[in-house]
Each structure stands twice: as C-alpha cells, then as structure tokens.
Amino acid sequence: MKDKIDIIIETDRLQIMPLKAYQLKLLVEDMFLLEKEFNCKYCAEPLDGEFLDIVKVQTIKTENDEANYLYHSFWLIIRKSDRIVLGSACFKNIPNENQEVEIGYGLGKDFENQGYMTEAIQAMCHWAMAQENISHVIAETGIDNPKSENVLKRCGFVRYQQDKGIWWRL
C-alpha cells in the first residue's frame, strides 16, 4: 500500500497536504477516490480550463521527479472542522539558484474573505523558509488582483517588480 502523505502542515483551522503523483492523477481522473482516500469533500476551485491544464503539467513533473514532489505537486487545503477542501496551493518548481521558490494558490469562491488563504500561505511559507535551500518565497499576481495582493501583503510579501504581472517576495 502506498503512503498517503509524508507531511501535513497544520494551522488552527486547516490541514495542508501535498499530493503524491498518483494522488494528483486521482485529482484529475477520479475525484471520488481522492475524496475517499483523504476522507474529504472537494469544494475548491473548479478543476477545468487553464487550472486543469496546469494540474496535468504538474502531475507529469511530479511523476518525473518524485524526490522533489513537494515542489511540483499541489497541496490540498482542508478545513479541519468538516474535511472540506477549500482550495489548493503549490510551489511551482524546485528552488532556483537564488534560493527562491514560487508559490501559487487558489480558493473556492464560497470560502473567500474568511482568512483561509492567508492562514494557508503563511503556514506554507513558514514551512518553505525552514528548508535549507530556500531563502525567499516569491509570487506573481495579475495587474488587477487586489484579493491576491492582500493575501501576500498580510503574509509579509513586498512588491519588487512589475511586468506582465506584479512580483512579490517574502
């Protein structure tokens, strides 16, 4: 039997768990089995369109680099009280030569403006900064995405560059 997880990040209200390659495949191909495996209900952002394409690409990266799956996979954000998956987050790749890792995240509409994403990103950044090969966590937001900007500001990120998007660094 495969191990479900190697790590769980816990906050007051949340459990944040990275998916292994086979679990990412379940996320894409068989949500019912994934929900059963984690005893949860997926109510996060819909798995379609561009988001689905991103998950599929990350699934391949996770399969091809299992030793670094924590930096390729998606992490489920699960509310402890009722085992609802509110959203997900990911590190978009292994840390670069500047010891930076990029974080991305998304939340189901029903869970916005309740502090869940700030709580999750703070916890994930705390975990990341404790890794010996990471000095900075970076993130990109769209030019007009104040909700995401506010999450990053509350987590201590500072804006450092703007091109097609706005870049933030912790």
Buried (B, 14 or more C-beta within 10 A) or exposed (E): EEEEBEEEBEBEBBBBBBBBBEBBBBBBEEBEEBBEBBEBBBBBBEBEEEBEEBBBEBBEBBBEBEEBBBBBBBBBBBBEEEEBBBBBBBBBBBBEEEEBBBBBBBBBEEBEEEEBBBBBBBBBBBBBEEEEEBBBBBBBBEEEBEEBBBBBBBBEBEEEEEEEEBBBBB
